């Protein structure tokens, strides 16, 4: 009988993201609209990609495309929509 596959970092991260989205609901924690992304509160660039913070649900927030784009103003992805006017007020405080 074949041994079960070990969980890769990528599959572990995808599983945790699904768990966070399911547990908290799929609504942006910044503005309340439907959301399908998560955002690291402490960025991977600071904590390090190998850090356990990458996988810690307490370091993730559910976030919509627009608010996520406001969190990463220098990153542009075709799938991200233009930030709605007036969004991000709470993020700028």
Gaussian input, Z-matrix of N, CA and C with variables (Angstrom, degrees):
# hf/3-21g

backbone

0 1
 N
 C     1     B1
 C     2     B2     1     A1
 N     3     B3     2     A2     1     D1
 C     4     B4     3     A3     2     D2
 C     5     B5     4     A4     3     D3
 N     6     B6     5     A5     4     D4
 C     7     B7     6     A6     5     D5
 C     8     B8     7     A7     6     D6
 N     9     B9     8     A8     7     D7
 C    10    B10     9     A9     8     D8
 C    11    B11    10    A10     9     D9
 N    12    B12    11    A11    10    D10
 C    13    B13    12    A12    11    D11
 C    14    B14    13    A13    12    D12
 N    15    B15    14    A14    13    D13
 C    16    B16    15    A15    14    D14
 C    17    B17    16    A16    15    D15
 N    18    B18    17    A17    16    D16
 C    19    B19    18    A18    17    D17
 C    20    B20    19    A19    18    D18
 N    21    B21    20    A20    19    D19
 C    22    B22    21    A21    20    D20
 C    23    B23    22    A22    21    D21
 N    24    B24    23    A23    22    D22
 C    25    B25    24    A24    23    D23
 C    26    B26    25    A25    24    D24
 N    27    B27    26    A26    25    D25
 C    28    B28    27    A27    26    D26
 C    29    B29    28    A28    27    D27
 N    30    B30    29    A29    28    D28
 C    31    B31    30    A30    29    D29
 C    32    B32    31    A31    30    D30
 N    33    B33    32    A32    31    D31
 C    34    B34    33    A33    32    D32
 C    35    B35    34    A34    33    D33
 N    36    B36    35    A35    34    D34
 C    37    B37    36    A36    35    D35
 C    38    B38    37    A37    36    D36
 N    39    B39    38    A38    37    D37
 C    40    B40    39    A39    38    D38
 C    41    B41    40    A40    39    D39
 N    42    B42    41    A41    40    D40
 C    43    B43    42    A42    41    D41
 C    44    B44    43    A43    42    D42
 N    45    B45    44    A44    43    D43
 C    46    B46    45    A45    44    D44
 C    47    B47    46    A46    45    D45
 N    48    B48    47    A47    46    D46
 C    49    B49    48    A48    47    D47
 C    50    B50    49    A49    48    D48
 N    51    B51    50    A50    49    D49
 C    52    B52    51    A51    50    D50
 C    53    B53    52    A52    51    D51
 N    54    B54    53    A53    52    D52
 C    55    B55    54    A54    53    D53
 C    56    B56    55    A55    54    D54
 N    57    B57    56    A56    55    D55
 C    58    B58    57    A57    56    D56
 C    59    B59    58    A58    57    D57
 N    60    B60    59    A59    58    D58
 C    61    B61    60    A60    59    D59
 C    62    B62    61    A61    60    D60
 N    63    B63    62    A62    61    D61
 C    64    B64    63    A63    62    D62
 C    65    B65    64    A64    63    D63
 N    66    B66    65    A65    64    D64
 C    67    B67    66    A66    65    D65
 C    68    B68    67    A67    66    D66
 N    69    B69    68    A68    67    D67
 C    70    B70    69    A69    68    D68
 C    71    B71    70    A70    69    D69
 N    72    B72    71    A71    70    D70
 C    73    B73    72    A72    71    D71
 C    74    B74    73    A73    72    D72
 N    75    B75    74    A74    73    D73
 C    76    B76    75    A75    74    D74
 C    77    B77    76    A76    75    D75
 N    78    B78    77    A77    76    D76
 C    79    B79    78    A78    77    D77
 C    80    B80    79    A79    78    D78
 N    81    B81    80    A80    79    D79
 C    82    B82    81    A81    80    D80
 C    83    B83    82    A82    81    D81
 N    84    B84    83    A83    82    D82
 C    85    B85    84    A84    83    D83
 C    86    B86    85    A85    84    D84
 N    87    B87    86    A86    85    D85
 C    88    B88    87    A87    86    D86
 C    89    B89    88    A88    87    D87
 N    90    B90    89    A89    88    D88
 C    91    B91    90    A90    89    D89
 C    92    B92    91    A91    90    D90
 N    93    B93    92    A92    91    D91
 C    94    B94    93    A93    92    D92
 C    95    B95    94    A94    93    D93
 N    96    B96    95    A95    94    D94
 C    97    B97    96    A96    95    D95
 C    98    B98    97    A97    96    D96
 N    99    B99    98    A98    97    D97
 C   100   B100    99    A99    98    D98
 C   101   B101   100   A100    99    D99
 N   102   B102   101   A101   100   D100
 C   103   B103   102   A102   101   D101
 C   104   B104   103   A103   102   D102
 N   105   B105   104   A104   103   D103
 C   106   B106   105   A105   104   D104
 C   107   B107   106   A106   105   D105
 N   108   B108   107   A107   106   D106
 C   109   B109   108   A108   107   D107
 C   110   B110   109   A109   108   D108
 N   111   B111   110   A110   109   D109
 C   112   B112   111   A111   110   D110
 C   113   B113   112   A112   111   D111
 N   114   B114   113   A113   112   D112
 C   115   B115   114   A114   113   D113
 C   116   B116   115   A115   114   D114
 N   117   B117   116   A116   115   D115
 C   118   B118   117   A117   116   D116
 C   119   B119   118   A118   117   D117
 N   120   B120   119   A119   118   D118
 C   121   B121   120   A120   119   D119
 C   122   B122   121   A121   120   D120
 N   123   B123   122   A122   121   D121
 C   124   B124   123   A123   122   D122
 C   125   B125   124   A124   123   D123
 N   126   B126   125   A125   124   D124
 C   127   B127   126   A126   125   D125
 C   128   B128   127   A127   126   D126
 N   129   B129   128   A128   127   D127
 C   130   B130   129   A129   128   D128
 C   131   B131   130   A130   129   D129
 N   132   B132   131   A131   130   D130
 C   133   B133   132   A132   131   D131
 C   134   B134   133   A133   132   D132
 N   135   B135   134   A134   133   D133
 C   136   B136   135   A135   134   D134
 C   137   B137   136   A136   135   D135
 N   138   B138   137   A137   136   D136
 C   139   B139   138   A138   137   D137
 C   140   B140   139   A139   138   D138
 N   141   B141   140   A140   139   D139
 C   142   B142   141   A141   140   D140
 C   143   B143   142   A142   141   D141
 N   144   B144   143   A143   142   D142
 C   145   B145   144   A144   143   D143
 C   146   B146   145   A145   144   D144
 N   147   B147   146   A146   145   D145
 C   148   B148   147   A147   146   D146
 C   149   B149   148   A148   147   D147
 N   150   B150   149   A149   148   D148
 C   151   B151   150   A150   149   D149
 C   152   B152   151   A151   150   D150
 N   153   B153   152   A152   151   D151
 C   154   B154   153   A153   152   D152
 C   155   B155   154   A154   153   D153
 N   156   B156   155   A155   154   D154
 C   157   B157   156   A156   155   D155
 C   158   B158   157   A157   156   D156
 N   159   B159   158   A158   157   D157
 C   160   B160   159   A159   158   D158
 C   161   B161   160   A160   159   D159
 N   162   B162   161   A161   160   D160
 C   163   B163   162   A162   161   D161
 C   164   B164   163   A163   162   D162
 N   165   B165   164   A164   163   D163
 C   166   B166   165   A165   164   D164
 C   167   B167   166   A166   165   D165
 N   168   B168   167   A167   166   D166
 C   169   B169   168   A168   167   D167
 C   170   B170   169   A169   168   D168
 N   171   B171   170   A170   169   D169
 C   172   B172   171   A171   170   D170
 C   173   B173   172   A172   171   D171
 N   174   B174   173   A173   172   D172
 C   175   B175   174   A174   173   D173
 C   176   B176   175   A175   174   D174
 N   177   B177   176   A176   175   D175
 C   178   B178   177   A177   176   D176
 C   179   B179   178   A178   177   D177
 N   180   B180   179   A179   178   D178
 C   181   B181   180   A180   179   D179
 C   182   B182   181   A181   180   D180
 N   183   B183   182   A182   181   D181
 C   184   B184   183   A183   182   D182
 C   185   B185   184   A184   183   D183
 N   186   B186   185   A185   184   D184
 C   187   B187   186   A186   185   D185
 C   188   B188   187   A187   186   D186
 N   189   B189   188   A188   187   D187
 C   190   B190   189   A189   188   D188
 C   191   B191   190   A190   189   D189
 N   192   B192   191   A191   190   D190
 C   193   B193   192   A192   191   D191
 C   194   B194   193   A193   192   D192
 N   195   B195   194   A194   193   D193
 C   196   B196   195   A195   194   D194
 C   197   B197   196   A196   195   D195
 N   198   B198   197   A197   196   D196
 C   199   B199   198   A198   197   D197
 C   200   B200   199   A199   198   D198
 N   201   B201   200   A200   199   D199
 C   202   B202   201   A201   200   D200
 C   203   B203   202   A202   201   D201
 N   204   B204   203   A203   202   D202
 C   205   B205   204   A204   203   D203
 C   206   B206   205   A205   204   D204
 N   207   B207   206   A206   205   D205
 C   208   B208   207   A207   206   D206
 C   209   B209   208   A208   207   D207
 N   210   B210   209   A209   208   D208
 C   211   B211   210   A210   209   D209
 C   212   B212   211   A211   210   D210
 N   213   B213   212   A212   211   D211
 C   214   B214   213   A213   212   D212
 C   215   B215   214   A214   213   D213
 N   216   B216   215   A215   214   D214
 C   217   B217   216   A216   215   D215
 C   218   B218   217   A217   216   D216
 N   219   B219   218   A218   217   D217
 C   220   B220   219   A219   218   D218
 C   221   B221   220   A220   219   D219
 N   222   B222   221   A221   220   D220
 C   223   B223   222   A222   221   D221
 C   224   B224   223   A223   222   D222
 N   225   B225   224   A224   223   D223
 C   226   B226   225   A225   224   D224
 C   227   B227   226   A226   225   D225
 N   228   B228   227   A227   226   D226
 C   229   B229   228   A228   227   D227
 C   230   B230   229   A229   228   D228
 N   231   B231   230   A230   229   D229
 C   232   B232   231   A231   230   D230
 C   233   B233   232   A232   231   D231
 N   234   B234   233   A233   232   D232
 C   235   B235   234   A234   233   D233
 C   236   B236   235   A235   234   D234
 N   237   B237   236   A236   235   D235
 C   238   B238   237   A237   236   D236
 C   239   B239   238   A238   237   D237
 N   240   B240   239   A239   238   D238
 C   241   B241   240   A240   239   D239
 C   242   B242   241   A241   240   D240
 N   243   B243   242   A242   241   D241
 C   244   B244   243   A243   242   D242
 C   245   B245   244   A244   243   D243
 N   246   B246   245   A245   244   D244
 C   247   B247   246   A246   245   D245
 C   248   B248   247   A247   246   D246
 N   249   B249   248   A248   247   D247
 C   250   B250   249   A249   248   D248
 C   251   B251   250   A250   249   D249
 N   252   B252   251   A251   250   D250
 C   253   B253   252   A252   251   D251
 C   254   B254   253   A253   252   D252
 N   255   B255   254   A254   253   D253
 C   256   B256   255   A255   254   D254
 C   257   B257   256   A256   255   D255
 N   258   B258   257   A257   256   D256
 C   259   B259   258   A258   257   D257
 C   260   B260   259   A259   258   D258
 N   261   B261   260   A260   259   D259
 C   262   B262   261   A261   260   D260
 C   263   B263   262   A262   261   D261
 N   264   B264   263   A263   262   D262
 C   265   B265   264   A264   263   D263
 C   266   B266   265   A265   264   D264
 N   267   B267   266   A266   265   D265
 C   268   B268   267   A267   266   D266
 C   269   B269   268   A268   267   D267
 N   270   B270   269   A269   268   D268
 C   271   B271   270   A270   269   D269
 C   272   B272   271   A271   270   D270
 N   273   B273   272   A272   271   D271
 C   274   B274   273   A273   272   D272
 C   275   B275   274   A274   273   D273
 N   276   B276   275   A275   274   D274
 C   277   B277   276   A276   275   D275
 C   278   B278   277   A277   276   D276

   B1=1.4501
   B2=1.5340
   B3=1.3149
   B4=1.4651
   B5=1.5262
   B6=1.3171
   B7=1.4675
   B8=1.5239
   B9=1.3476
   B10=1.4673
   B11=1.5252
   B12=1.3130
   B13=1.4679
   B14=1.5185
   B15=1.3104
   B16=1.4673
   B17=1.5281
   B18=1.3125
   B19=1.4631
   B20=1.5286
   B21=1.3248
   B22=1.4608
   B23=1.5260
   B24=1.3304
   B25=1.4719
   B26=1.5304
   B27=1.3317
   B28=1.4623
   B29=1.5276
   B30=1.3301
   B31=1.4641
   B32=1.5249
   B33=1.3253
   B34=1.4675
   B35=1.5272
   B36=1.3405
   B37=1.4613
   B38=1.5313
   B39=1.3370
   B40=1.4731
   B41=1.5265
   B42=1.3299
   B43=1.4634
   B44=1.5222
   B45=1.3232
   B46=1.4634
   B47=1.5234
   B48=1.3254
   B49=1.4704
   B50=1.5275
   B51=1.3378
   B52=1.4745
   B53=1.5260
   B54=1.3327
   B55=1.4648
   B56=1.5284
   B57=1.3412
   B58=1.4711
   B59=1.5282
   B60=1.3301
   B61=1.4657
   B62=1.5261
   B63=1.3213
   B64=1.4653
   B65=1.5249
   B66=1.3210
   B67=1.4690
   B68=1.5289
   B69=1.3275
   B70=1.4708
   B71=1.5138
   B72=1.3043
   B73=1.4548
   B74=1.5127
   B75=1.2718
   B76=1.4684
   B77=1.5198
   B78=1.3278
   B79=1.4634
   B80=1.5173
   B81=1.3335
   B82=1.4595
   B83=1.5263
   B84=1.3237
   B85=1.4588
   B86=1.5284
   B87=1.3372
   B88=1.4650
   B89=1.5252
   B90=1.3392
   B91=1.4703
   B92=1.5236
   B93=1.3311
   B94=1.4549
   B95=1.5178
   B96=1.3322
   B97=1.4672
   B98=1.5310
   B99=1.3442
   B100=1.4607
   B101=1.5326
   B102=1.3322
   B103=1.4667
   B104=1.5183
   B105=1.3248
   B106=1.4608
   B107=1.5251
   B108=1.3163
   B109=1.4597
   B110=1.5205
   B111=1.3398
   B112=1.4610
   B113=1.5211
   B114=1.3098
   B115=1.4618
   B116=1.5220
   B117=1.3294
   B118=1.4610
   B119=1.5253
   B120=1.3251
   B121=1.4608
   B122=1.5224
   B123=1.3238
   B124=1.4660
   B125=1.5241
   B126=1.3333
   B127=1.4641
   B128=1.5242
   B129=1.3243
   B130=1.4646
   B131=1.5204
   B132=1.3250
   B133=1.4639
   B134=1.5230
   B135=1.3296
   B136=1.4648
   B137=1.5244
   B138=1.3304
   B139=1.4655
   B140=1.5233
   B141=1.3149
   B142=1.4604
   B143=1.5143
   B144=1.3132
   B145=1.4586
   B146=1.5187
   B147=1.3243
   B148=1.4639
   B149=1.5248
   B150=1.3085
   B151=1.4595
   B152=1.5229
   B153=1.3135
   B154=1.4629
   B155=1.5285
   B156=1.3479
   B157=1.4652
   B158=1.5277
   B159=1.3266
   B160=1.4600
   B161=1.5281
   B162=1.3292
   B163=1.4608
   B164=1.5281
   B165=1.3142
   B166=1.4657
   B167=1.5296
   B168=1.3382
   B169=1.4690
   B170=1.5255
   B171=1.3239
   B172=1.4683
   B173=1.5252
   B174=1.3312
   B175=1.4588
   B176=1.5300
   B177=1.3223
   B178=1.4621
   B179=1.5185
   B180=1.3364
   B181=1.4603
   B182=1.5238
   B183=1.3211
   B184=1.4644
   B185=1.5201
   B186=1.3438
   B187=1.4626
   B188=1.5274
   B189=1.3310
   B190=1.4694
   B191=1.5339
   B192=1.3345
   B193=1.4691
   B194=1.5240
   B195=1.3330
   B196=1.4623
   B197=1.5253
   B198=1.3178
   B199=1.4693
   B200=1.5184
   B201=1.3451
   B202=1.4636
   B203=1.5241
   B204=1.3341
   B205=1.4579
   B206=1.5283
   B207=1.3317
   B208=1.4629
   B209=1.5241
   B210=1.3213
   B211=1.4653
   B212=1.5257
   B213=1.3342
   B214=1.4666
   B215=1.5293
   B216=1.3171
   B217=1.4705
   B218=1.5233
   B219=1.3173
   B220=1.4601
   B221=1.5226
   B222=1.3215
   B223=1.4591
   B224=1.5200
   B225=1.3048
   B226=1.4592
   B227=1.5214
   B228=1.2971
   B229=1.4599
   B230=1.5190
   B231=1.3377
   B232=1.4653
   B233=1.5269
   B234=1.3216
   B235=1.4650
   B236=1.5230
   B237=1.3226
   B238=1.4641
   B239=1.5218
   B240=1.2929
   B241=1.4585
   B242=1.5209
   B243=1.3169
   B244=1.4654
   B245=1.5227
   B246=1.3153
   B247=1.4676
   B248=1.5216
   B249=1.3120
   B250=1.4622
   B251=1.5201
   B252=1.3222
   B253=1.4609
   B254=1.5316
   B255=1.3278
   B256=1.4584
   B257=1.5103
   B258=1.3337
   B259=1.4591
   B260=1.5158
   B261=1.3016
   B262=1.4558
   B263=1.5052
   B264=1.3123
   B265=1.4619
   B266=1.5190
   B267=1.3358
   B268=1.4635
   B269=1.5222
   B270=1.3365
   B271=1.4599
   B272=1.5197
   B273=1.3167
   B274=1.4617
   B275=1.5159
   B276=1.3020
   B277=1.4610
   B278=1.4931
   A1=108.73
   A2=116.55
   A3=121.72
   A4=110.76
   A5=114.06
   A6=119.18
   A7=109.40
   A8=117.03
   A9=118.51
   A10=110.70
   A11=115.45
   A12=120.17
   A13=110.53
   A14=114.76
   A15=119.64
   A16=108.21
   A17=116.09
   A18=120.82
   A19=109.06
   A20=116.35
   A21=120.56
   A22=108.99
   A23=118.31
   A24=119.47
   A25=112.19
   A26=117.29
   A27=120.81
   A28=111.24
   A29=117.02
   A30=119.10
   A31=110.71
   A32=117.01
   A33=120.33
   A34=110.19
   A35=116.59
   A36=120.91
   A37=110.95
   A38=117.31
   A39=120.74
   A40=111.09
   A41=116.88
   A42=120.78
   A43=110.47
   A44=117.65
   A45=121.74
   A46=110.49
   A47=117.40
   A48=120.81
   A49=110.04
   A50=117.41
   A51=120.43
   A52=110.90
   A53=116.74
   A54=120.75
   A55=111.25
   A56=117.05
   A57=121.15
   A58=109.91
   A59=117.27
   A60=120.82
   A61=111.08
   A62=117.05
   A63=120.87
   A64=111.70
   A65=117.18
   A66=121.01
   A67=112.50
   A68=116.68
   A69=120.27
   A70=113.05
   A71=116.69
   A72=119.96
   A73=108.78
   A74=115.51
   A75=119.87
   A76=111.00
   A77=114.68
   A78=121.36
   A79=109.20
   A80=115.54
   A81=122.20
   A82=110.33
   A83=115.76
   A84=121.03
   A85=111.68
   A86=117.20
   A87=121.12
   A88=111.60
   A89=116.89
   A90=119.22
   A91=114.30
   A92=118.68
   A93=121.52
   A94=117.70
   A95=118.56
   A96=119.68
   A97=109.51
   A98=118.21
   A99=119.71
   A100=110.87
   A101=115.54
   A102=120.29
   A103=110.57
   A104=115.30
   A105=120.13
   A106=112.77
   A107=116.79
   A108=121.28
   A109=110.13
   A110=115.24
   A111=120.57
   A112=107.10
   A113=115.63
   A114=122.10
   A115=108.08
   A116=116.72
   A117=121.31
   A118=109.15
   A119=117.38
   A120=122.03
   A121=109.10
   A122=116.85
   A123=121.43
   A124=105.03
   A125=117.76
   A126=121.20
   A127=113.39
   A128=115.19
   A129=120.94
   A130=110.72
   A131=116.94
   A132=120.34
   A133=111.62
   A134=117.36
   A135=121.52
   A136=110.49
   A137=116.62
   A138=120.35
   A139=112.31
   A140=117.05
   A141=121.05
   A142=109.76
   A143=115.88
   A144=121.24
   A145=111.87
   A146=118.60
   A147=121.59
   A148=112.06
   A149=117.36
   A150=121.92
   A151=111.33
   A152=116.10
   A153=120.71
   A154=111.10
   A155=118.08
   A156=120.61
   A157=111.89
   A158=116.79
   A159=120.79
   A160=109.81
   A161=116.54
   A162=122.36
   A163=113.57
   A164=118.15
   A165=121.71
   A166=110.34
   A167=118.59
   A168=120.38
   A169=113.27
   A170=117.84
   A171=120.63
   A172=111.68
   A173=117.48
   A174=121.97
   A175=111.59
   A176=117.63
   A177=121.76
   A178=110.63
   A179=115.76
   A180=120.60
   A181=107.94
   A182=115.98
   A183=121.90
   A184=106.52
   A185=115.96
   A186=119.20
   A187=110.41
   A188=116.49
   A189=121.56
   A190=109.93
   A191=115.87
   A192=120.99
   A193=112.06
   A194=116.34
   A195=120.14
   A196=111.67
   A197=116.84
   A198=119.54
   A199=111.15
   A200=117.26
   A201=119.67
   A202=110.27
   A203=116.27
   A204=119.53
   A205=110.72
   A206=116.70
   A207=119.80
   A208=111.39
   A209=116.99
   A210=121.02
   A211=111.05
   A212=116.20
   A213=122.49
   A214=109.33
   A215=118.95
   A216=120.00
   A217=114.61
   A218=119.11
   A219=120.06
   A220=112.66
   A221=116.82
   A222=120.56
   A223=108.58
   A224=116.95
   A225=121.36
   A226=107.94
   A227=116.05
   A228=120.86
   A229=107.53
   A230=117.67
   A231=120.25
   A232=113.20
   A233=117.83
   A234=119.59
   A235=112.56
   A236=117.72
   A237=120.71
   A238=108.66
   A239=116.39
   A240=120.18
   A241=109.93
   A242=115.19
   A243=119.82
   A244=109.29
   A245=116.95
   A246=121.25
   A247=109.93
   A248=115.53
   A249=120.85
   A250=109.79
   A251=115.05
   A252=120.43
   A253=109.54
   A254=115.97
   A255=120.76
   A256=114.61
   A257=117.94
   A258=119.88
   A259=109.40
   A260=116.38
   A261=121.16
   A262=114.53
   A263=118.33
   A264=119.84
   A265=110.43
   A266=116.64
   A267=120.45
   A268=111.32
   A269=116.95
   A270=120.87
   A271=111.95
   A272=117.31
   A273=121.31
   A274=113.67
   A275=118.26
   A276=121.09
   A277=111.39
   D1=136.28
   D2=-178.46
   D3=-71.50
   D4=143.16
   D5=177.16
   D6=-76.13
   D7=147.43
   D8=177.20
   D9=-63.84
   D10=145.87
   D11=179.27
   D12=-69.20
   D13=142.45
   D14=174.65
   D15=-72.36
   D16=145.20
   D17=179.54
   D18=-74.09
   D19=126.78
   D20=177.49
   D21=-80.88
   D22=162.11
   D23=175.64
   D24=-56.57
   D25=-38.31
   D26=-179.62
   D27=-66.43
   D28=-45.21
   D29=-179.69
   D30=-69.55
   D31=-33.70
   D32=176.13
   D33=-63.34
   D34=-45.48
   D35=-179.92
   D36=-62.51
   D37=-45.91
   D38=179.05
   D39=-60.49
   D40=-39.90
   D41=178.25
   D42=-63.57
   D43=-45.09
   D44=-179.41
   D45=-64.25
   D46=-41.05
   D47=177.64
   D48=-59.92
   D49=-46.60
   D50=177.96
   D51=-59.66
   D52=-42.83
   D53=179.79
   D54=-63.08
   D55=-41.83
   D56=179.49
   D57=-65.19
   D58=-46.29
   D59=179.28
   D60=-60.83
   D61=-42.55
   D62=-179.51
   D63=-69.15
   D64=-40.43
   D65=-176.36
   D66=-71.62
   D67=-37.71
   D68=-174.19
   D69=-98.75
   D70=-6.92
   D71=-174.50
   D72=88.37
   D73=158.03
   D74=-175.97
   D75=-98.80
   D76=52.79
   D77=177.63
   D78=-127.00
   D79=140.68
   D80=-177.93
   D81=-58.09
   D82=129.30
   D83=178.80
   D84=-78.05
   D85=-4.52
   D86=176.59
   D87=-97.33
   D88=-46.60
   D89=-173.48
   D90=-123.96
   D91=-11.08
   D92=174.49
   D93=89.85
   D94=-0.80
   D95=178.55
   D96=-80.54
   D97=163.51
   D98=177.10
   D99=-55.13
   D100=141.14
   D101=-174.93
   D102=-140.76
   D103=154.25
   D104=177.15
   D105=-137.31
   D106=9.17
   D107=178.80
   D108=-111.21
   D109=161.75
   D110=166.75
   D111=-124.96
   D112=154.77
   D113=-178.10
   D114=-129.17
   D115=136.53
   D116=176.21
   D117=-77.67
   D118=124.19
   D119=177.87
   D120=-65.35
   D121=-51.07
   D122=171.16
   D123=-94.95
   D124=111.23
   D125=-173.21
   D126=-59.05
   D127=149.30
   D128=175.86
   D129=-60.20
   D130=-30.26
   D131=179.74
   D132=-65.60
   D133=-23.73
   D134=177.93
   D135=-94.35
   D136=-46.90
   D137=-175.95
   D138=-77.51
   D139=-24.93
   D140=-176.74
   D141=95.42
   D142=136.75
   D143=-174.96
   D144=-63.94
   D145=-23.69
   D146=179.59
   D147=-89.19
   D148=-3.67
   D149=-177.94
   D150=-68.53
   D151=147.47
   D152=175.20
   D153=-65.45
   D154=-19.52
   D155=177.22
   D156=-60.92
   D157=-26.95
   D158=177.86
   D159=-60.40
   D160=-34.43
   D161=-175.10
   D162=-101.58
   D163=-0.42
   D164=-175.25
   D165=-82.28
   D166=115.38
   D167=179.34
   D168=-57.22
   D169=-27.60
   D170=178.45
   D171=-69.39
   D172=-16.19
   D173=178.72
   D174=-97.38
   D175=9.55
   D176=-178.44
   D177=-119.83
   D178=141.52
   D179=170.95
   D180=-123.75
   D181=145.67
   D182=174.45
   D183=-77.97
   D184=133.33
   D185=-171.90
   D186=-147.84
   D187=145.63
   D188=178.31
   D189=-82.70
   D190=169.35
   D191=179.11
   D192=-55.84
   D193=-47.62
   D194=-174.72
   D195=-64.02
   D196=-48.73
   D197=-179.99
   D198=-66.60
   D199=-34.62
   D200=178.19
   D201=-65.14
   D202=-38.38
   D203=178.06
   D204=-65.36
   D205=-35.07
   D206=176.47
   D207=-67.47
   D208=-31.14
   D209=177.59
   D210=-70.36
   D211=-30.24
   D212=-178.02
   D213=-122.36
   D214=71.73
   D215=-173.33
   D216=-64.40
   D217=-21.21
   D218=-177.84
   D219=-92.24
   D220=-7.20
   D221=-179.97
   D222=-99.08
   D223=129.05
   D224=177.08
   D225=-124.42
   D226=124.58
   D227=176.87
   D228=-125.34
   D229=138.95
   D230=-178.71
   D231=-57.12
   D232=-29.99
   D233=-177.59
   D234=-77.32
   D235=-12.82
   D236=-179.84
   D237=-87.07
   D238=134.73
   D239=179.03
   D240=-85.93
   D241=162.22
   D242=178.60
   D243=-64.75
   D244=136.98
   D245=-178.42
   D246=-60.24
   D247=134.45
   D248=179.86
   D249=-71.34
   D250=142.93
   D251=-179.89
   D252=-60.18
   D253=134.59
   D254=178.22
   D255=89.90
   D256=-9.55
   D257=178.92
   D258=-78.15
   D259=153.63
   D260=173.33
   D261=91.52
   D262=3.89
   D263=-179.48
   D264=-57.23
   D265=-45.23
   D266=-179.95
   D267=-66.98
   D268=-27.39
   D269=-178.62
   D270=-74.61
   D271=-22.48
   D272=-174.85
   D273=-91.94
   D274=-2.14
   D275=-177.91
   D276=-77.86

